[in-house]
Amino acid sequence: MLKDHDSAAIVAVRDLDRARDFYGGALELGLIAKGAEEGVLTYRTGATRLVVYRSEFAGTNKANAVVWGVGDEFDAIVAALETKGVHFEHYPGLGDLQGNVHVAGGMKLAWLKDSDGNILHINSM
């Protein structure tokens, strides 16, 4: 039924302007559609989409909201985000922490939050 259809990640935010600065600016995602009057922004991320929408429940999720497997570009992407002042989260017990990067079993992992506290995850897969 759904196996042949693309899916998109969706993230709730309280402030669309602040979200636009974060997703379009810090993460450099390309805005492909906006329905600001409806409170929705849609970004291109690889071959998929990330939908950002206004909600009073923004930031209440305590688990990963979006994950990017970036392969060999991991170190460069983390360095670029650090240069932009993006704050990284550190989680004790999840591998060996090296700066802002968790290393576990040959895999590199990093977590950050958007302007509403949604948890975003980047890994070297």
Contacts in CASP RR format, 6 or more apart in sequence:
PFRMAT RR
TARGET T0000
AUTHOR 0000-0000-0000
METHOD contacts of the structure
MODEL  1
MLKDHDSAAIVAVRDLDRARDFYGGALELGLIAKGAEEGVLTYRTGATRL
VVYRSEFAGTNKANAVVWGVGDEFDAIVAALETKGVHFEHYPGLGDLQGN
VHVAGGMKLAWLKDSDGNILHINSM
6 47 0 8 1.000
6 48 0 8 1.000
6 49 0 8 1.000
7 48 0 8 1.000
8 42 0 8 1.000
8 48 0 8 1.000
8 49 0 8 1.000
8 50 0 8 1.000
8 51 0 8 1.000
9 45 0 8 1.000
9 48 0 8 1.000
9 49 0 8 1.000
9 50 0 8 1.000
9 51 0 8 1.000
9 65 0 8 1.000
9 66 0 8 1.000
10 50 0 8 1.000
10 51 0 8 1.000
10 52 0 8 1.000
10 53 0 8 1.000
11 50 0 8 1.000
11 51 0 8 1.000
11 52 0 8 1.000
11 53 0 8 1.000
11 65 0 8 1.000
11 66 0 8 1.000
11 114 0 8 1.000
11 118 0 8 1.000
12 53 0 8 1.000
12 54 0 8 1.000
12 55 0 8 1.000
12 57 0 8 1.000
12 58 0 8 1.000
12 59 0 8 1.000
12 60 0 8 1.000
12 61 0 8 1.000
12 116 0 8 1.000
12 118 0 8 1.000
13 19 0 8 1.000
13 52 0 8 1.000
13 53 0 8 1.000
13 54 0 8 1.000
13 55 0 8 1.000
13 58 0 8 1.000
13 59 0 8 1.000
13 114 0 8 1.000
13 115 0 8 1.000
13 116 0 8 1.000
13 118 0 8 1.000
14 54 0 8 1.000
14 55 0 8 1.000
14 56 0 8 1.000
14 58 0 8 1.000
14 59 0 8 1.000
14 116 0 8 1.000
15 54 0 8 1.000
15 115 0 8 1.000
15 116 0 8 1.000
16 36 0 8 1.000
16 39 0 8 1.000
16 41 0 8 1.000
16 52 0 8 1.000
16 54 0 8 1.000
18 115 0 8 1.000
18 116 0 8 1.000
19 41 0 8 1.000
19 52 0 8 1.000
19 114 0 8 1.000
19 115 0 8 1.000
19 116 0 8 1.000
20 31 0 8 1.000
20 41 0 8 1.000
21 115 0 8 1.000
22 114 0 8 1.000
22 115 0 8 1.000
23 29 0 8 1.000
23 41 0 8 1.000
23 43 0 8 1.000
23 50 0 8 1.000
23 52 0 8 1.000
23 114 0 8 1.000
24 30 0 8 1.000
24 31 0 8 1.000
24 43 0 8 1.000
25 84 0 8 1.000
26 81 0 8 1.000
26 84 0 8 1.000
26 85 0 8 1.000
26 86 0 8 1.000
27 81 0 8 1.000
29 43 0 8 1.000
29 44 0 8 1.000
29 45 0 8 1.000
29 50 0 8 1.000
30 43 0 8 1.000
30 44 0 8 1.000
31 41 0 8 1.000
31 42 0 8 1.000
31 43 0 8 1.000
32 42 0 8 1.000
32 43 0 8 1.000
32 44 0 8 1.000
32 49 0 8 1.000
33 40 0 8 1.000
33 41 0 8 1.000
33 42 0 8 1.000
34 40 0 8 1.000
34 41 0 8 1.000
34 42 0 8 1.000
35 41 0 8 1.000
39 53 0 8 1.000
39 54 0 8 1.000
40 51 0 8 1.000
40 52 0 8 1.000
40 53 0 8 1.000
40 54 0 8 1.000
41 51 0 8 1.000
41 52 0 8 1.000
41 53 0 8 1.000
42 49 0 8 1.000
42 50 0 8 1.000
42 51 0 8 1.000
42 52 0 8 1.000
43 49 0 8 1.000
43 50 0 8 1.000
43 51 0 8 1.000
43 52 0 8 1.000
45 68 0 8 1.000
50 66 0 8 1.000
58 116 0 8 1.000
58 117 0 8 1.000
58 118 0 8 1.000
59 116 0 8 1.000
59 117 0 8 1.000
59 118 0 8 1.000
61 118 0 8 1.000
61 119 0 8 1.000
62 119 0 8 1.000
63 119 0 8 1.000
64 111 0 8 1.000
64 119 0 8 1.000
64 120 0 8 1.000
64 121 0 8 1.000
65 118 0 8 1.000
65 119 0 8 1.000
65 120 0 8 1.000
66 118 0 8 1.000
66 120 0 8 1.000
66 121 0 8 1.000
67 120 0 8 1.000
67 121 0 8 1.000
67 122 0 8 1.000
67 123 0 8 1.000
68 120 0 8 1.000
68 121 0 8 1.000
68 122 0 8 1.000
68 123 0 8 1.000
69 122 0 8 1.000
69 123 0 8 1.000
69 124 0 8 1.000
69 125 0 8 1.000
70 77 0 8 1.000
70 122 0 8 1.000
70 123 0 8 1.000
70 124 0 8 1.000
71 123 0 8 1.000
71 124 0 8 1.000
71 125 0 8 1.000
72 124 0 8 1.000
74 108 0 8 1.000
74 110 0 8 1.000
74 122 0 8 1.000
74 123 0 8 1.000
74 124 0 8 1.000
75 108 0 8 1.000
77 122 0 8 1.000
78 88 0 8 1.000
78 100 0 8 1.000
78 101 0 8 1.000
78 110 0 8 1.000
78 122 0 8 1.000
81 88 0 8 1.000
81 112 0 8 1.000
82 88 0 8 1.000
82 100 0 8 1.000
86 112 0 8 1.000
87 112 0 8 1.000
87 113 0 8 1.000
88 100 0 8 1.000
88 110 0 8 1.000
88 111 0 8 1.000
88 112 0 8 1.000
89 111 0 8 1.000
89 112 0 8 1.000
89 113 0 8 1.000
89 119 0 8 1.000
90 97 0 8 1.000
90 100 0 8 1.000
90 102 0 8 1.000
91 102 0 8 1.000
91 111 0 8 1.000
94 102 0 8 1.000
94 104 0 8 1.000
94 109 0 8 1.000
95 102 0 8 1.000
95 103 0 8 1.000
95 104 0 8 1.000
95 105 0 8 1.000
95 109 0 8 1.000
96 102 0 8 1.000
96 103 0 8 1.000
96 104 0 8 1.000
97 103 0 8 1.000
100 110 0 8 1.000
101 108 0 8 1.000
101 109 0 8 1.000
101 110 0 8 1.000
102 108 0 8 1.000
102 109 0 8 1.000
102 110 0 8 1.000
103 109 0 8 1.000
106 124 0 8 1.000
107 123 0 8 1.000
107 124 0 8 1.000
107 125 0 8 1.000
108 123 0 8 1.000
108 124 0 8 1.000
109 121 0 8 1.000
109 122 0 8 1.000
109 123 0 8 1.000
109 124 0 8 1.000
110 121 0 8 1.000
110 122 0 8 1.000
110 123 0 8 1.000
111 119 0 8 1.000
111 120 0 8 1.000
111 121 0 8 1.000
111 122 0 8 1.000
112 119 0 8 1.000
112 120 0 8 1.000
112 122 0 8 1.000
113 119 0 8 1.000
113 120 0 8 1.000
114 120 0 8 1.000
END
